[in-house]
Amino acid sequence: MYNAQKDWLGAFMIAALGAGIITSFAVSQGQNPFVGLGITAFASTVAVLIDHLC
């Protein structure tokens, strides 16, 4: 059965992991690490909001 209750923390961790993988590549190519962390946090937050609103 489908679980209608959404897990905010779990969704955020999965989104952060996915965004973090891409951001770590960008940092390895010379991007500022703090900018990378900001992009990861923003992307994770937006992904969780979209997941819970749809």
N, C-alpha and C positions, 0 to 999 in steps of 0.2 A: 504494500500500500504506500501511497505517497504521503510523506510527512509534511503537513502544511506549516508546521512551526519552523521558522527560519532561524538559523544560527548566525548571528551577526559576527561573532568573533571568528568562527570557522571560515566564513566567507571572506572576511578581511584578511585572514592569514593566507588563504589560497591565492587571493588577488595580489597580495604583497609579494608572495613567492614568485608568481609569474612576472610581475613588473620588475622585481628585483633581479631576476635573471637577465632580462634585457638591459636594465640599468647597469649591472656589473660589467657587461660588455662595453657599454658606452664609457664607463669610467676607465676601463682598461685601454680605451682608445684616446684618453686624454681629457675627458670631461671632468669638471670639478665634482668631487664626491658629495658635497653638500647640495649641489644642484640635482645630482642623481637621487639623493635621498628625498628631496622635495618632490621630484617627479614621481618617484615610487609611492610616496604617501598620497599624492593627489590622485594618481591613477587607481590606487587601491580603494580610496574613498569613493570615487566616482563609480567604480565597478560594483561596489557593495550597494550603493544607493540605487543604481539601475537594477541590480538583481532583486532588491526588496520592493521596488516600486512597480515592477512589471509582473 
